[in-house]
C-alpha cells in the first residue's frame, strides 16, 4: 500500500509511518509538499480540518497513492485560555472516498505565547524565539517542551492518525 503524507515535515512523516505500521504493516509512506489552503496559524477546529483535508486531497489528486494523510496544527480559544492541537484527515483513493478524521489531543499554552499568537504570531516561530531553538516543530514540538519530553510531537500526532483510521479499521460501524 502506498501512502502519501501532505507534508515534508519529518515529524509528521514519522508519526504516520508508526501509526500505519500498526494497522497496515505492509506500506510505503512518502511525504510530499501539499498546500493547506488555510492560514499559517489556523485558529478554529473547522479551519484546521479543512487544512488537513486539503493536504490529503492534494496528494490524492497529484500522486499515485492508495491513501493520503493530511495533518494541520491549530490553536483555539476557550474560557480557560488558548489550546494547541492538530487534526488529521485520512482519505482513500477508491470509489467510496472514505474520509477519516482524528484529533491529536490538546494542551493549554502559556499566556505569554497565547498573547503573541493573538497578535498575529505563529506558534512554531514563537516557540523557536522563546526557547532559543530552531525549527522545534520538526523536533519535539511545543508539546515536548511543555511536557519535559514525556510527550513529543511524534507521539501526539501518531495518536491523531490512529484515531483518523477508525473508519478504515471498522468500516461496518460507519455505514
Protein Blocks (a to p, Z undefined) as FASTA:
>chain_A
ZZddfbfbfklmmmmmmmmmmmmmpacdddddddekiafbdcbfklmmmmmmmmmmmmmm
mpccfbdcdddddddddfkbccdddddddddfbfnopacdddebjadddfklmmmmmnop
afklmmmmmnopahkllmnojmlmmnnomacfklmmmmmmmmmmmmmmmmmlmZZ
